[in-house]
Amino acid sequence: MWLKLLLIPIILYAALVAVVFFAQGSVLFPRGSVVAAGPIPPGAERLEAEAPSGERLRGIHIAAVSPGEERLLLLAFGGNAWNAQGAAAYLADLYPEADVVAFHYRGYPPSEGGPSAAALIADAPIVHDLAVRRVAPEQTIAVGFSIGGGVASALAAGRRLDGLILVTPFDSLGAVAARQFRWLPARLLLRHPMSPADDLRGVDAPVALIAAERDTIIPPRHAEALRRATPNVVLARTLPGAGHNDIYGDAAFHAAMREAMAAVLAE
């Protein structure tokens, strides 16, 4: 009888571990929560590319409104529930001097397939190469928001970039999961690894980091760990009072983003 009583919590814990292992994809990549894109902005164009596995990826190019002497391209990598068109429009409004390209992640409509960390990382160089061919920029900057920072960092390890701006960044998804779920072997259960700290360790492009002081999803300690691992951090800012999702409405955020861009381009 006592043996049966002891087995009950073990079985329940094992069941919980199994749920976490198999359900994490829908938590990390909640494609069903993404708001559908509206009409594209005036002057923008739709883009299409093919993933390594054959699925069609769809994106948008918003041309610079007030281009500078040197053409600047921004590659936008949104958060895990972002619509790529919304991310592109956000950056185009913030940086009217730049061309902005963003693609819906694989599995995020209207892109085809199913999302995973490996898929997003594999698709990023394809997006980069298509955008560079189309825009022919003098400088290319990747801007990653939240989990998009993991995609941008992996891209920087495989393609030459002129800089990165990472918002609410993390050192590794394994480290974030281990702190959030201390009662689970989170690192062992993680099926979607991303490790910006490892990816950026050998990258000499300038990097700007913007964290949120009250971020409970990716606490700023992860941005600090990434800063220590990254060789060429030109700006590291933590916005007081900001959270993971409300940082974008923070009055200081736009100023920090403009400062980040100036610091990256100054290198």
Buried (B, 14 or more C-beta within 10 A) or exposed (E): EEEEEEEEEEEEEEEEBEEBBEEBBEEBBEBEEBEEBEEBBEEBEEBEBEBEEEBEBBBBBBBBBEEEEEBBBBBBBBBBBBBBBBBBBBBBEBBEBBBBBBBBBBBBEBBBBEBBBBBBBBBBBBBBEBBBEBBEBEBBBBBBBBBBBBBBBBBBBBBEBBBBBBBBBBBBBBBBBBEEEEEBEBBEBBEBBBBBBBBBEEBEBBBBBBBBEBBEBBBBBBBBBBBEBBEBBBBBBBBEEBBBBEBBEBEBBEEBBEBBBEBBBEE
